[in-house]
Amino acid sequence: MVDEPTPLPDDAGPQPYDIVYLRPGNRHRIPADVPLTVADIPQDATGYVELHHQEDHPDYWDRAAGATLDEIAQVVRIRDGAVRSWTLTT
């Protein structure tokens, strides 16, 4: 018998290692279909996240953007084999 996965906490904001997609027309001009990884959430900058490109992106070694929660369209969280995706509403 397989155990049911533990439900993920219902957290409205992205956390480090989450994958996010920016809204179309964002100020960084990053296409809305490009996945970005949340690298850090600075403690002194409320509502701001530091984003990095995924490993297979040509600019992988560069920081992609610093974005506000208003600029994030979708969050994908993968934890313990479970995937959860939601749209941020601001």
Buried (B, 14 or more C-beta within 10 A) or exposed (E): EEEEEEEEEEEEEBEEEBBBBBBEEBEBEBEEEBBBBBBBBEEEEEEBBBBBBEEEBEEEEEEBBBBBBEBBBBBBBEBEEEEBEEEBEE
